[in-house]
Each structure stands twice: as structure tokens, then as C-alpha cells.
Amino acid sequence: MIEDVSNFDITTTPDEKDKRLALCGSCEENKEVGERQLCMKCACPIDYVVTYKFKICPLNKWDI
């Protein structure tokens, strides 16, 4: 799990979340596992990682 703990309790804005979701949605590491979308690179649920600023894309795709 890759994190920037300086923003631990801060959530993304709706615009940031939408941009992250769009990037994750087209990523080759995004896989459906059961009822969830998971990042296979960091093994995190996509809906969780796009919500919090402390999460960082392991592929550096979130330069937003």
C-alpha cells in the first residue's frame, strides 16, 4: 500500500475523485474481483483509493 500520510484524513473533491475514477477505469491494472473493482498493482479497492488524498497511484497516473 502506497500512502502519503500528510493528508491522512482529507478526502478528495468530487472533481478529483471523478478524474481518478476515470483514470482507474481505463487502467490495465483495474480488475473486477467479485463485486468490486481492485487495483492489481496495490491490491486496493478502487472506490476506496480514489476517495482519500493520502492514497497514491502506484503507477503515477494521478498527477492531478
ABEGO torsion letter per residue (X at the ends): XBBBAAAAABBBBAAAAAAAAAAAAABAABBBBEABBBBAAAGBBAAAAAABAABBBAAGABBX
